[in-house]
């Protein structure tokens, strides 16, 4: 009798447990169905991203776990938009490269690039689409600068560069209209060097710049004045906000800084902060350290022109920057010049080589004089918030350049 009673109790307990599990699975299936329907209503373009599972048994295989992706959304946990974006991001994270390319082609977006680039492009597309529909685009989600000036100097050099003072011999600039995401103007001048007027064979082979080209060119001071006149013609710093964009810290922190000291002119206000494209790229796509060729390869692009030609380098940097803009990257200042850093050259004398020359008396650049009475947003020297993508190696290299 006791054995039959115990068996009956166990059977009853098992039946209750099975009923409870079945009820819980039914609730989960219903919640999954509602969530999928909500996501499809919020993002009709995703369509096949949110196919409803055929049964509760297939739920764990077909429906990705919702995951908050702070890089793809700017709202706090629990926000309805955040939850919907997170569901989409979770699905995108599980897609193969071929699926990503197919989806991008379907919505008429660029399908070239590495898998990381494609995922970021697709996530950002739906993020901006949803936020625009909800009118919740914050100031942080909008481009601050109407124009970007891409600069990539070429300078004198030797095979070893030991005790060698670099002088700018090519001054190129490519102007990007961030609203139209296109190059709208180009500036290029060659400069006559003063300390080392005869180019080394290594320099000519590397840059493609001939002795004849620099011999017939103006001094850096005249070229610098022409460049600021070009900026003025386009209303840069007066009518329109702009930022300098470079491939690394060297153009502003090393080459321009040294050259202005050699030429006896003030370091311009507009060059005291800039966008390091390498850091912007690494932060946006969530990748490690990169260089120009790495970025081109990741984006499925080819280098156009001759490497180490200043203008060609600047054009390729501009092409990368425009691709970032198209993918939704918001360019922000991520490096700046320290006023109290030790100067690399004093009174026309190189501290490394000990050579001296006579230069013009110190003068202020015209744009610096125009903007000296106000804190120009493009050129104000103030600490900026450290950007993503920075690492110890970058910081040590930057400090070494500043203190050289």
N, C-alpha and C positions, 0 to 999 in steps of 0.2 A: 504493500500500500504506500509506504513512504517513498519507494523507488518510483512508482507511477506518478506521485504528487510532484516529486523533484523534476522528473522528465517534463511534466506538463508545464511547470513554472519556467523551465529553461526554454521550452518551445515558445511559450508566450512572450518571454523576454526577447527572443530572437526576432519574433514577428514584429514587435514594437520597434526594435532597432532598425529592421529593414524598412518599415513604413516611414520612420523618421528620416532615414537616409534618402529614400525616394522623394519625400516631400522637400528636403533640402536641395536635392538636385533639380527638382522642378522649379524651385525659387531661383536657383542660380541660372537655369536656362532662360527663365522669364526675364531676369535682370540683364542677361547678356543680350537678349533680343531687343529689349528697350534701349540699351546702350548703343547697339549697332544702328538701330533706327534713328536715334538722336544724332549720331555721328554722320549718317548719310544725309540727314536733313540739313545739318550744319555745313557739310562739305559735299555737295552733290557731285562735284568734279571727281571725288575719289572713287565713287561708284564701287568697283569690284574690290577695293581695299577692305570693305567691311561686309563680306558675304556671311550671311547668318549660318551658324552651324546646323547640320542636318539633325543632330540629336545632342542630348546633354552629354553623352559619352564622348563626342568629338570636340566638346567645348575647349578642353585644355590644349588640344592640338591646333585648333583653328583660330582661336582668339588670343592675341598677344596680351601679356599683362600690361596694364596701364602704367606708364613710367613718366615721371615728371622730367622734362628736359629744359632746364633753366636757360640753356643756350638758344633754344628755339622759342622761348616765350618770356615775357618780362613781368608776369603776374604771379601773385602769391599762390601757394598751395591751397586748393579748395575752390579756387575761382572756376566758374563754369567754362570759360574760354580755355583756361589752363588745362583742365581735365580733357577737353575735347582735343586740344593740340597734342597732349601727351599720348592719347590713344593713337593718333595719326603717326606721331613720331615713333612709337613702339612698332607700328606696322612697317614703317619705312626702314627702320633698323634691321628688320628681318628679310628685306628684299635683296635679291641678288643684283649684281651689276647690270645684267641684261634686263631684269624687270625695271630697275631704275631708269635705264635708258629708254625703254619702251614707254614708261609713264611720262617722262619728260618730253619725248617726241609727241605723245598724245596731247599734251597741254601746250605744245609749241614752245618749249624751252630748249636751251642748248643741252645736248646730250653728250658732249665731249668732256673728258676728264676722268680722274681716278674715282674709285668708289666713294671715298670720303667726300670728295668734291660734289659728286652727284647727290649724295644723301643730304648734304647741307643745302644744296640748291633747291631740292624738292621740299625740304622742311621749311625753308625760309619763304618759299612761294606761298604755301598754305598759311603760314603764320601771318604774313603781311596781308594776304587776302582776307583772312578772318578779322584781323585787327582793324583793317580799313573799313570793313562792313560794320563793325561795332563802334567805329569812330573813337577807338581807344589808342591810336598811335600817339605815344608821348613824344616830348621833345628829344628824348634819347633815341627814338626810332626814326628821326628825321635828319637828313644831311645838313650839316651846319654851314658848309662852304659851297658857294656857287661854282668856284673854280679851283682846280688843282694845278700847280705848276710843277711839272716833273723835270728835275735837274740831274744831270749825270756828267760831271766834269771829267775832262782828260787833262793830265798833268805831265810835266817832264819827269823822267825816271831813268834809272840805270839798271843794269842787270842785277846788281846786289843791293842798290838803294842805301848803302852804308854811308852815313854822313851826307846824305843828299837831301837838299831842300826842294820840295815839289812846287812848281809854279804852274798855274792853270794855263793851258795852251788851247783848249777848246771849251767854249761856254755855250752849251745847248740848253734849250728849254722847250718843253711841249706843254701846251695849255689845254687842259681838259675841262669841258663844260659838263658839270656833274648832273645837270638836269636832263640834257640830251644824251649824256653818256657818250660823248664823241670828242675827238680832237678838233679844236676850232682855230688854233694858230700855232706857229712854230717860230722859235728864235734860234739863230746859230751865228756865232762869231768865233774866229780864231784870234789868239792873243800872242803877242811877241814877248818871250821870256826875257828877264833882265839878268838874273844871277848866272844862268847857264843858257846863253843865247844860241849855242850850237846843240842841236838835238843829238842824243846818242843814237846809234844804229838800232839798239834795242828798243828805244822809244818809238822810232819811226816804224819798225817792224810790228810792234805791238798795236799802236794806235792808227797807223796808216797816214799819219800827219807828216807832211814833208817839210824840209827846211825852207823851201820856197814859200810855202803857205804861211809859216809864222813870220818870215822875214818881211813879207809885204803887209802884215797885219798891224793893227793898232796895239798900243800898250793896254794892259788890263784896265787901267783907270778909265780910258775912253770907252772900252767895251762895256765896263760896268755901268757907266753913265748911259750908254745906248740901251742896255737891258732895263734900267729903271725907267727910261723914257718909254720903252715898249710896254712896261707894266702900267704906266700912266695912261697911255693911249687906250688900253683895255679897261681902264677904271679899276684896276686891282689895288685894293687897299683904300680906295676912296668911295667908289660906288658899289663895289662888290667885295664880299668876303672871300678870302682865298687861303690856301695852305700850301706850303712847299712839300713835295713828296719825293723821296729818294729811295734808292736801293741800298739800305744800310746807313750808318751814321757818318761815314767818312767824308762825304761831299761838303757838308756844312761844318762839322766839328774839326776836320783836318784841313782839307784843301782850301775852302773859302776863308777859313780863319787865318791860315798861314799867309794866303795871298793878300788879304786886306792889311795885315801887318807889314808885309814887304812893300806894298804900294802906299802905305802911310794913310790909309783911310779907315774910318770907323767901321767896325763890324755892323752890317745893316740890321735894323730892328726886325725886318721880315724874315731873317734867317735864324733867329734865336730859338725857334721851335719848329718842328717839322714832323711829318708822318714817315716813319720807317716802314716801307712796304713789307719787308720781311716779317716784322712783328705783326702787322695788321693781317697778313695772310695766315700766319700760324695761328693767331687767335681766332680768326673767323672760321677756318676750316678744321681747327682742332688738330693740327699736325705739329711735328717737331720743327727743328731748325731747317731752314731752306735757303737756297740761293736763287739767282735769276733763272738758271736752267732747270732747277727742280720745280719751280713754280710753273714754268712753261710746259714741262712734261706732265705735271699733275693736271693741268687744264687742257691738255691735248692740243697745245699750240706749238708752233715752230718759230725759232728765232728768225726775224726778218732783217736782212742787211748784214753788216760786218761787225762781229764782236769787237769791243773796245773802240769803236767809233762812237763818240759821245752822243751824237744825235740818234744814231741807230739804237744804241742802248736805251736812250730816253724814250724812244718810240715803243720799244718792246716793254719797258716798264709801264708805260701808259696803257698798252694793250692789256696787261695783267690787271692794272688798276681798274680799267673799264669793265673787265669781266667780273671783278669783285663787286663793283657797283651794280652790275646787272643781276648778280646773285643776291643782292640785298645787303651788302656790307656797308655799314655806316663808318666812314673814315673819320678818325679822331687823332689829334696830336698825341704822339706817344714818346717823343724825345725832345729835349730842349737843351739849350746852351747855358752853362753856368757863367755868370759874370765874373766871379771871383777866381776863376781858373787861371793858372800861370800861363802867360803868353808864350807861344812857341818861338816867336821872333821879336826882338826888341830893336827899335831904331834902325831897321834895315840890316841887322846882323843876325845870321843864323846861329842859334845856340849850339847846334850840332857841328856845323862846318867851320864856324868862326869867320866866314867870309863876310865882307861888308860891301855896301854899295850906297850910293846917294839917291834918295827918292824924294818925291814931292813932300812938302810939309803936310802934316795931318789935316785932312778935310773931312767934313761930314757928307754922306751921300744925300742927294736931294730929297729922296723919300723919307730918310731919317729926319731931316730938318723939318719937313712938312708935318710929320707925325709926332715930333718930339713933345708937343704940348699936350698930347692926349695918349692914353693907354691904348695903342692900336692893337686890336684883337689878333691880327695876324702876326704881329711881331713882338708883343709884350713878353718880356722874359720873366716868367713866373713858373714855379714848380707845377708840374702836371701830375695827375693821378697815374701811378704805374699801370701799364697796360698788360693784358694777358699776352703770353708768348715770350715774356722776358725770362731769361734764365741767368745763372751765375756767370756763365761764359760770356754772354752778351754784355753784362754789366762790367765785368773785368776788362773786356776789350774796349768798352766805351771809356772807362776811367783811364785806361792806358793811353788812349788817344788824347783825352783832355789834358793829361799831365805830361805828355811827351814834350 
